Amino acid sequence: MKRNIFIVIFLMVGLLSCKSKKATAFREAIVQKDSSAFHILVGKEGLEEEKLRRS
Protein backbone atom coordinates (compact mmCIF):
# COMPACT_ATOMS: atom_id res chain seq x y z
CA MET A 1 0.00 0.00 0.00
CA LYS A 2 2.78 2.47 0.90
CA ARG A 3 4.58 1.53 -2.28
CA ASN A 4 1.55 2.50 -4.38
CA ILE A 5 1.32 5.88 -2.67
CA PHE A 6 4.99 6.60 -3.41
CA ILE A 7 4.53 5.62 -7.05
CA VAL A 8 1.51 7.91 -7.40
CA ILE A 9 3.32 10.80 -5.70
CA PHE A 10 6.38 10.27 -7.92
CA LEU A 11 4.26 10.27 -11.06
CA MET A 12 2.36 13.40 -10.01
CA VAL A 13 5.57 15.30 -9.26
CA GLY A 14 6.99 14.20 -12.60
CA LEU A 15 3.95 15.35 -14.53
CA LEU A 16 3.64 18.66 -12.72
CA SER A 17 7.28 19.57 -13.29
CA CYS A 18 7.00 19.33 -17.10
CA LYS A 19 6.87 22.64 -18.94
CA SER A 20 6.35 23.27 -22.62
CA LYS A 21 9.30 25.01 -24.28
CA LYS A 22 6.99 26.71 -26.76
CA ALA A 23 4.76 28.04 -24.00
CA THR A 24 7.77 29.37 -22.09
CA ALA A 25 9.17 31.07 -25.20
CA PHE A 26 5.75 32.56 -25.99
CA ARG A 27 5.41 33.94 -22.46
CA GLU A 28 8.87 35.52 -22.64
CA ALA A 29 8.01 37.14 -25.98
CA ILE A 30 4.77 38.55 -24.57
CA VAL A 31 6.54 39.97 -21.51
CA GLN A 32 9.24 41.53 -23.69
CA LYS A 33 6.70 43.17 -26.01
CA ASP A 34 4.68 44.40 -23.04
CA SER A 35 7.78 45.90 -21.48
CA SER A 36 8.84 47.68 -24.67
CA ALA A 37 5.30 49.04 -25.19
CA PHE A 38 5.26 50.32 -21.61
CA HIS A 39 8.58 52.11 -22.11
CA ILE A 40 7.39 53.65 -25.37
CA LEU A 41 4.28 55.07 -23.73
CA VAL A 42 5.57 56.04 -20.31
CA GLY A 43 9.34 56.19 -20.52
CA LYS A 44 11.62 59.04 -21.40
CA GLU A 45 11.65 59.79 -25.12
CA GLY A 46 8.29 58.04 -25.41
CA LEU A 47 5.12 59.17 -27.15
CA GLU A 48 3.66 60.88 -24.10
CA GLU A 49 6.91 62.75 -23.45
CA GLU A 50 6.91 64.01 -27.03
CA LYS A 51 3.28 65.13 -26.76
CA LEU A 52 4.16 67.15 -23.65
CA ARG A 53 7.05 68.83 -25.44
CA ARG A 54 4.87 69.82 -28.41
CA SER A 55 2.19 71.51 -26.32
Biopython code that builds the backbone (N, CA, C, O; Angstrom):
import numpy as np
from Bio.PDB.StructureBuilder import StructureBuilder

atoms = [
    (1, "MET", "N", (0.829, -1.200, 0.000)),
    (1, "MET", "CA", (0.000, 0.000, 0.000)),
    (1, "MET", "C", (0.872, 1.261, 0.000)),
    (1, "MET", "O", (0.614, 2.182, -0.775)),
    (2, "LYS", "N", (1.891, 1.317, 0.850)),
    (2, "LYS", "CA", (2.779, 2.474, 0.899)),
    (2, "LYS", "C", (3.534, 2.634, -0.414)),
    (2, "LYS", "O", (3.821, 3.746, -0.856)),
    (3, "ARG", "N", (3.843, 1.508, -1.018)),
    (3, "ARG", "CA", (4.576, 1.526, -2.279)),
    (3, "ARG", "C", (3.728, 2.193, -3.376)),
    (3, "ARG", "O", (4.247, 2.962, -4.185)),
    (4, "ASN", "N", (2.444, 1.898, -3.394)),
    (4, "ASN", "CA", (1.551, 2.498, -4.381)),
    (4, "ASN", "C", (1.440, 4.014, -4.198)),
    (4, "ASN", "O", (1.380, 4.762, -5.173)),
    (5, "ILE", "N", (1.413, 4.448, -2.962)),
    (5, "ILE", "CA", (1.321, 5.881, -2.674)),
    (5, "ILE", "C", (2.572, 6.590, -3.171)),
    (5, "ILE", "O", (2.480, 7.668, -3.758)),
    (6, "PHE", "N", (3.743, 5.996, -2.942)),
    (6, "PHE", "CA", (4.986, 6.601, -3.405)),
    (6, "PHE", "C", (5.047, 6.652, -4.930)),
    (6, "PHE", "O", (5.550, 7.623, -5.497)),
    (7, "ILE", "N", (4.549, 5.636, -5.584)),
    (7, "ILE", "CA", (4.530, 5.622, -7.045)),
    (7, "ILE", "C", (3.613, 6.722, -7.572)),
    (7, "ILE", "O", (3.969, 7.425, -8.518)),
    (8, "VAL", "N", (2.453, 6.874, -6.975)),
    (8, "VAL", "CA", (1.513, 7.907, -7.395)),
    (8, "VAL", "C", (2.104, 9.294, -7.159)),
    (8, "VAL", "O", (2.008, 10.165, -8.024)),
    (9, "ILE", "N", (2.705, 9.502, -6.008)),
    (9, "ILE", "CA", (3.324, 10.799, -5.701)),
    (9, "ILE", "C", (4.450, 11.091, -6.686)),
    (9, "ILE", "O", (4.559, 12.214, -7.177)),
    (10, "PHE", "N", (5.279, 10.111, -6.981)),
    (10, "PHE", "CA", (6.383, 10.272, -7.918)),
    (10, "PHE", "C", (5.865, 10.639, -9.313)),
    (10, "PHE", "O", (6.415, 11.525, -9.968)),
    (11, "LEU", "N", (4.827, 9.969, -9.757)),
    (11, "LEU", "CA", (4.255, 10.269, -11.064)),
    (11, "LEU", "C", (3.648, 11.673, -11.107)),
    (11, "LEU", "O", (3.807, 12.385, -12.099)),
    (12, "MET", "N", (2.967, 12.066, -10.058)),
    (12, "MET", "CA", (2.359, 13.399, -10.012)),
    (12, "MET", "C", (3.424, 14.491, -10.041)),
    (12, "MET", "O", (3.277, 15.478, -10.762)),
    (13, "VAL", "N", (4.479, 14.326, -9.275)),
    (13, "VAL", "CA", (5.567, 15.305, -9.258)),
    (13, "VAL", "C", (6.209, 15.373, -10.636)),
    (13, "VAL", "O", (6.521, 16.460, -11.122)),
    (14, "GLY", "N", (6.406, 14.234, -11.261)),
    (14, "GLY", "CA", (6.993, 14.204, -12.597)),
    (14, "GLY", "C", (6.140, 14.911, -13.619)),
    (14, "GLY", "O", (6.664, 15.641, -14.459)),
    (15, "LEU", "N", (4.843, 14.713, -13.570)),
    (15, "LEU", "CA", (3.945, 15.349, -14.527)),
    (15, "LEU", "C", (3.812, 16.852, -14.287)),
    (15, "LEU", "O", (3.725, 17.632, -15.235)),
    (16, "LEU", "N", (3.799, 17.247, -13.036)),
    (16, "LEU", "CA", (3.641, 18.664, -12.721)),
    (16, "LEU", "C", (4.895, 19.478, -13.026)),
    (16, "LEU", "O", (4.812, 20.689, -13.231)),
    (17, "SER", "N", (6.042, 18.832, -13.057)),
    (17, "SER", "CA", (7.281, 19.566, -13.294)),
    (17, "SER", "C", (7.555, 19.783, -14.777)),
    (17, "SER", "O", (8.472, 20.528, -15.120)),
    (18, "CYS", "N", (6.799, 19.164, -15.654)),
    (18, "CYS", "CA", (6.998, 19.325, -17.100)),
    (18, "CYS", "C", (6.482, 20.693, -17.546)),
    (18, "CYS", "O", (5.409, 21.138, -17.139)),
    (19, "LYS", "N", (7.278, 21.343, -18.392)),
    (19, "LYS", "CA", (6.874, 22.640, -18.942)),
    (19, "LYS", "C", (7.132, 22.625, -20.436)),
    (19, "LYS", "O", (8.147, 22.103, -20.899)),
    (20, "SER", "N", (6.225, 23.189, -21.170)),
    (20, "SER", "CA", (6.350, 23.266, -22.620)),
    (20, "SER", "C", (7.357, 24.352, -22.990)),
    (20, "SER", "O", (7.272, 25.476, -22.493)),
    (21, "LYS", "N", (8.300, 24.022, -23.853)),
    (21, "LYS", "CA", (9.298, 25.006, -24.279)),
    (21, "LYS", "C", (8.650, 26.098, -25.125)),
    (21, "LYS", "O", (9.028, 27.266, -25.039)),
    (22, "LYS", "N", (7.679, 25.713, -25.937)),
    (22, "LYS", "CA", (6.993, 26.706, -26.764)),
    (22, "LYS", "C", (6.204, 27.680, -25.906)),
    (22, "LYS", "O", (6.195, 28.882, -26.172)),
    (23, "ALA", "N", (5.544, 27.169, -24.880)),
    (23, "ALA", "CA", (4.760, 28.038, -24.001)),
    (23, "ALA", "C", (5.673, 28.999, -23.243)),
    (23, "ALA", "O", (5.333, 30.169, -23.068)),
    (24, "THR", "N", (6.816, 28.517, -22.800)),
    (24, "THR", "CA", (7.770, 29.366, -22.089)),
    (24, "THR", "C", (8.308, 30.453, -23.009)),
    (24, "THR", "O", (8.406, 31.612, -22.605)),
    (25, "ALA", "N", (8.658, 30.096, -24.239)),
    (25, "ALA", "CA", (9.171, 31.073, -25.200)),
    (25, "ALA", "C", (8.092, 32.102, -25.548)),
    (25, "ALA", "O", (8.385, 33.289, -25.691)),
    (26, "PHE", "N", (6.851, 31.646, -25.684)),
    (26, "PHE", "CA", (5.749, 32.559, -25.986)),
    (26, "PHE", "C", (5.541, 33.550, -24.850)),
    (26, "PHE", "O", (5.350, 34.742, -25.089)),
    (27, "ARG", "N", (5.577, 33.063, -23.627)),
    (27, "ARG", "CA", (5.406, 33.937, -22.462)),
    (27, "ARG", "C", (6.519, 34.981, -22.400)),
    (27, "ARG", "O", (6.255, 36.150, -22.117)),
    (28, "GLU", "N", (7.749, 34.573, -22.659)),
    (28, "GLU", "CA", (8.868, 35.517, -22.641)),
    (28, "GLU", "C", (8.709, 36.583, -23.725)),
    (28, "GLU", "O", (9.017, 37.753, -23.498)),
    (29, "ALA", "N", (8.228, 36.178, -24.900)),
    (29, "ALA", "CA", (8.015, 37.136, -25.981)),
    (29, "ALA", "C", (6.928, 38.137, -25.607)),
    (29, "ALA", "O", (7.064, 39.330, -25.876)),
    (30, "ILE", "N", (5.862, 37.664, -24.996)),
    (30, "ILE", "CA", (4.772, 38.554, -24.573)),
    (30, "ILE", "C", (5.268, 39.553, -23.526)),
    (30, "ILE", "O", (4.958, 40.741, -23.609)),
    (31, "VAL", "N", (6.023, 39.086, -22.561)),
    (31, "VAL", "CA", (6.543, 39.967, -21.510)),
    (31, "VAL", "C", (7.481, 41.012, -22.109)),
    (31, "VAL", "O", (7.450, 42.176, -21.711)),
    (32, "GLN", "N", (8.315, 40.599, -23.063)),
    (32, "GLN", "CA", (9.242, 41.529, -23.694)),
    (32, "GLN", "C", (8.490, 42.602, -24.478)),
    (32, "GLN", "O", (8.829, 43.782, -24.389)),
    (33, "LYS", "N", (7.481, 42.207, -25.239)),
    (33, "LYS", "CA", (6.703, 43.173, -26.010)),
    (33, "LYS", "C", (5.938, 44.116, -25.090)),
    (33, "LYS", "O", (5.835, 45.311, -25.367)),
    (34, "ASP", "N", (5.405, 43.582, -24.002)),
    (34, "ASP", "CA", (4.683, 44.404, -23.040)),
    (34, "ASP", "C", (5.619, 45.434, -22.416)),
    (34, "ASP", "O", (5.256, 46.597, -22.242)),
    (35, "SER", "N", (6.805, 44.998, -22.089)),
    (35, "SER", "CA", (7.784, 45.897, -21.484)),
    (35, "SER", "C", (8.189, 47.003, -22.453)),
    (35, "SER", "O", (8.273, 48.167, -22.063)),
    (36, "SER", "N", (8.437, 46.650, -23.702)),
    (36, "SER", "CA", (8.839, 47.680, -24.669)),
    (36, "SER", "C", (7.689, 48.650, -24.932)),
    (36, "SER", "O", (7.926, 49.850, -25.073)),
    (37, "ALA", "N", (6.455, 48.164, -25.000)),
    (37, "ALA", "CA", (5.304, 49.044, -25.194)),
    (37, "ALA", "C", (5.139, 49.989, -24.006)),
    (37, "ALA", "O", (4.818, 51.164, -24.186)),
    (38, "PHE", "N", (5.357, 49.486, -22.808)),
    (38, "PHE", "CA", (5.259, 50.320, -21.609)),
    (38, "PHE", "C", (6.294, 51.439, -21.665)),
    (38, "PHE", "O", (5.982, 52.593, -21.370)),
    (39, "HIS", "N", (7.524, 51.098, -22.045)),
    (39, "HIS", "CA", (8.584, 52.111, -22.108)),
    (39, "HIS", "C", (8.324, 53.136, -23.209)),
    (39, "HIS", "O", (8.679, 54.305, -23.062)),
    (40, "ILE", "N", (7.713, 52.710, -24.303)),
    (40, "ILE", "CA", (7.387, 53.652, -25.369)),
    (40, "ILE", "C", (6.352, 54.660, -24.880)),
    (40, "ILE", "O", (6.471, 55.856, -25.146)),
    (41, "LEU", "N", (5.352, 54.184, -24.176)),
    (41, "LEU", "CA", (4.276, 55.071, -23.735)),
    (41, "LEU", "C", (4.667, 55.934, -22.538)),
    (41, "LEU", "O", (4.353, 57.124, -22.501)),
    (42, "VAL", "N", (5.341, 55.348, -21.576)),
    (42, "VAL", "CA", (5.568, 56.037, -20.312)),
    (42, "VAL", "C", (6.993, 56.549, -20.161)),
    (42, "VAL", "O", (7.217, 57.571, -19.513)),
    (43, "GLY", "N", (7.935, 55.868, -20.739)),
    (43, "GLY", "CA", (9.335, 56.191, -20.518)),
    (43, "GLY", "C", (9.797, 57.476, -21.160)),
    (43, "GLY", "O", (9.072, 58.102, -21.933)),
    (44, "LYS", "N", (11.010, 57.859, -20.830)),
    (44, "LYS", "CA", (11.625, 59.036, -21.401)),
    (44, "LYS", "C", (11.797, 58.812, -22.893)),
    (44, "LYS", "O", (12.104, 57.704, -23.333)),
    (45, "GLU", "N", (11.601, 59.851, -23.654)),
    (45, "GLU", "CA", (11.651, 59.790, -25.119)),
    (45, "GLU", "C", (10.506, 58.964, -25.691)),
    (45, "GLU", "O", (10.591, 58.499, -26.827)),
    (46, "GLY", "N", (9.453, 58.778, -24.933)),
    (46, "GLY", "CA", (8.286, 58.039, -25.406)),
    (46, "GLY", "C", (7.271, 58.962, -26.055)),
    (46, "GLY", "O", (7.497, 60.166, -26.175)),
    (47, "LEU", "N", (6.162, 58.395, -26.468)),
    (47, "LEU", "CA", (5.122, 59.168, -27.155)),
    (47, "LEU", "C", (4.529, 60.252, -26.258)),
    (47, "LEU", "O", (4.316, 61.382, -26.697)),
    (48, "GLU", "N", (4.267, 59.904, -25.014)),
    (48, "GLU", "CA", (3.662, 60.878, -24.096)),
    (48, "GLU", "C", (4.633, 62.023, -23.812)),
    (48, "GLU", "O", (4.218, 63.177, -23.700)),
    (49, "GLU", "N", (5.902, 61.712, -23.698)),
    (49, "GLU", "CA", (6.910, 62.753, -23.450)),
    (49, "GLU", "C", (6.964, 63.715, -24.639)),
    (49, "GLU", "O", (7.077, 64.928, -24.458)),
    (50, "GLU", "N", (6.883, 63.174, -25.843)),
    (50, "GLU", "CA", (6.906, 64.010, -27.032)),
    (50, "GLU", "C", (5.662, 64.887, -27.124)),
    (50, "GLU", "O", (5.753, 66.049, -27.519)),
    (51, "LYS", "N", (4.505, 64.342, -26.765)),
    (51, "LYS", "CA", (3.279, 65.129, -26.761)),
    (51, "LYS", "C", (3.391, 66.310, -25.795)),
    (51, "LYS", "O", (2.929, 67.410, -26.097)),
    (52, "LEU", "N", (4.006, 66.078, -24.634)),
    (52, "LEU", "CA", (4.156, 67.146, -23.651)),
    (52, "LEU", "C", (5.085, 68.238, -24.177)),
    (52, "LEU", "O", (4.860, 69.421, -23.921)),
    (53, "ARG", "N", (6.110, 67.853, -24.896)),
    (53, "ARG", "CA", (7.047, 68.828, -25.435)),
    (53, "ARG", "C", (6.393, 69.694, -26.517)),
    (53, "ARG", "O", (6.684, 70.884, -26.628)),
    (54, "ARG", "N", (5.514, 69.089, -27.307)),
    (54, "ARG", "CA", (4.869, 69.818, -28.406)),
    (54, "ARG", "C", (3.872, 70.855, -27.906)),
    (54, "ARG", "O", (3.690, 71.892, -28.544)),
    (55, "SER", "N", (3.226, 70.591, -26.776)),
    (55, "SER", "CA", (2.191, 71.512, -26.316)),
    (55, "SER", "C", (2.719, 72.596, -25.426)),
    (55, "SER", "O", (1.954, 73.443, -24.966)),
]
sb = StructureBuilder()
sb.init_structure("model")
sb.init_model(0)
sb.init_chain("A")
sb.init_seg("    ")
for serial, (resi, resn, name, xyz) in enumerate(atoms, 1):
    if name == "N":
        sb.init_residue(resn, " ", resi, " ")
    sb.init_atom(name, np.array(xyz, "f"), 0.0, 1.0, " ", f" {name:<3s}", serial, name[0])
structure = sb.get_structure()
